[in-house]
Amino acid sequence: MSIIRINLDTRTTAEITHDAPRPKGMVWLDLFKPTEDDLAWLARTYNFHPLTIEDCRNFNQRAKIEAYDDAAAGYLFLSLTTSDRANGDVHPHELEAFLGADYLVTVHREAFPALAGVREHYGATHLAGRPDFLLYLIADHMVDAYFPLLDQMEDEIDALEDEILENATRATLERIYILKRQLVLLRKISSPMRDVMNALAGTRYALIDAHTALYFRDAYDHLTRIYDLIETSRDLLGNALDAYLSVVSNRLNEVMKRLTLLTTIFMPISFLVGFGGMNFQQMPFDNPIAFGILIALLVGVPITMMLWFWRSKWM
């Protein structure tokens, strides 16, 4: 059974069967890895729109909020997103939520640390008995999960900058592009989430109490800061990429410089050897003086050129 009922008034927890009627009082229903029977009971009991049930069946939504009004009672349907980092890769997580006047329904297919944290601390304030404030607590835990992730990525960017200056390799370049891709994914996840928090912080939805809206405004501020941190990290990675390309280019220039110097040194030697080996009379071995001059030139010219390069600070 995957439907857990938490009574917000009495703080009691129980499971719900598929033939159970609609729970009374302020309740929080949590569906973990919902089955088709779970979703059918949810649609039948609360008269949720088929499109929202379809979103709960296929978890591939961007963060959003939609208001549904019917003759019985209106409700809000929300898709909330967060992410974590495991094995060096960013993994997005999605939570679907239905907010009514006396209930909050959460649907997810992955274990959410945010939900476990809310279950432990949701009774710490007098507003915890309200479904809208409970939604804020869940959203706040999901938003706060971004901060340690971004701190970890900032530390990796700092390490990459040091590595680029000391010993940049191809693995360094690959790591830069991996981090850039992860930051793009985080921006893609957090930007719609920020819009949702901004909408909940306003007064357009009657199901959100004015006192609770202030808390959603705080969550919106956190997401704005997170978005700025993501943009800052992306700029730092762009600078790191430019530094890597500059270091590699300078290293290549140094190699080409040394090869050019070696080629320049050996050019006169090759000329002297070729000239001395020509088939002329008395050149060079028939005449000891000519042979000595050739040997002196073969030794003296490279040494003279090396001293000149050294004095010119080319070496």
Buried (B, 14 or more C-beta within 10 A) or exposed (E): EBBBBBBBEEEEEEEBEEEEEBBEEBBBBBBBEBEEEBBEBBBEBBBBBEEBBEBBEEBEBBBBBEBBEEEEBBBBBBBBBBBBBEEEEBEBBBBBBBBBEBBBBBBBBEEBEBBEBBBEEBEEEEBBBBBBBBBBBBBBBBBBBBEEBBEEBBEBBEEBBEBBEEEBEEEBBEBBEBBBEBBEBBBEBBBBBBBBBBBBBEEEBEBBBEEBBEBBBBBBBBBBBBBEBBEBBBEBBEEBBEBBEEBBEEEEEEEEEEEEBEEEBEEBBEEBEEEBEEEEEEBBEEEEEBBEBBEEBBEEBBEEBBEEBEEEEEE
